[in-house]
Amino acid sequence: MTRVVIVGASVAGVGVANELRRLGHAGEVLLVDGQDHLPYDRPPLSKAVLLGEEADAGLPFHEAAHYAGIGVELVLGRAAVSLDAATRTITLADGTRLRGDAVVIASGARARHFPAGLAEGPVWTIRDLADAHALRRQLRPGMRLAVVGGGFVGAEVASSARKLGLEVTIFEAAPLPFLRILGPAVATELAALHEGAGVALRCGVTVDRISRHGAAQHLHLSDGGTEEADLVVAGLGCLPNVEWLEGSGVPLLNGILCDASGRTGLDGIFAAGDAAAWFSPLAGRHERHEHWTAAREQARIVAAGIAGTEATAWEAFAPYFWSDLHGRRVQVLGDTAGAEEVLFAHRDEARGAFLAEYRHGGRLVGVVGCNAGARTMRYLARLAPSATVAA
């Protein structure tokens, strides 16, 4: 294959471009994205950018000279609007057509918004750099911030806002934030972390609608209560950016359906990152993994498939993600959602540290560490056996 067109300058998209060159691919590589910024990292958006520490956050993956140096052409500020799968031709918003011998779809995901018809006044989200800048301009010490959704993005926004001196309340439908993915024992620990930092938790309720009263917004809750806020942020997860592929023939079901190597079943068309639902041989189903490390690993596998080399098999990858909350680093390794047993293997009250092991059928399947970085990462080899697959 001589020309590769990558749609999406995400972790996955940039990763495919870099890996292709590392593997010796000599053909053209085009990296397309609707944003006009140099490709940048997203994890700092809800942390360093909100805190005004953007200069120290290292947002761009690389400077422009890097792409020029490895022969990757950046096509920025022009979003992909359609794909002709038969000819592997991408049409951009300005009418430009780009044909590739291989196409990699890494178009990512967008924030899920609070239903517009149920909200008076703005409900902010944070997914890209413009979102982070816009929200940062709203944050003032002493303001009352309501965060709808207690997942990791919502939790990181709450953490940053508390550091800036805002009063923060998280509204979470489950009995505890993180309960579904981390279980009650660790969810209780993280709830205590929030509360120790001065974040109020309203759990077991949903926000049914939001009304505007002067400068304030009123959150009307499922239990009949009402809470008042100066600012509302929604952390309700994300949706894959795949609408532009409708009618293309690319298989879609909560993302782009792929095999365990990122192949869509259409000749020369691959997908990776937040928009891709890869088949998991271990789980027996297609899954989207909305995490930085998963996007990086998928990029390596897709690049190897295009270059015709070997790569680590997807089933050998241990899911890993992290979050920074109230000055603590929380790391999650492996599969924590289906565990039958959770045991605390380490605790250091002075450092606010703990490490929990997740087991299923007596077998270690996951680990969660808080302020226990080295201890946590020692488990990686036990959770990710070595394996390779021929491209």
Secondary structure, 3 states (H helix, E strand, C coil): CCEEEEECCCHHHHHHHHHHHHCCCCCEEEEEECCCCCCECCHHHHCCCCCCCHHHCCCECCCHHHHHHHCEEEEECCCEEEEECCCCEEEECCCCEEECCEEEECCCEEECCCCHHHECCCCECCCCHHHHHHHHHHCCCCCEEEEECCCHHHHHHHHHHHHCCCEEEEEECCCCCCHHHHHHHHHHHHHHHHHHCCCEEEECCCEEEEEEECCEEEEEECCCCEEEECEEEECCCEEECCHHHCCCCCCECCCEEECCCCECCCCCEEECCCCEEEEECCCCEEEECCCHHHHHHHHHHHHHHHHCCEEECHHHCCCEEEEEECCEEEEEEECCCCCCEEEEEEEEHHHCEEEEEEEECCEEEEEEEECCHHHHHCCHHHHCCCCEEEC
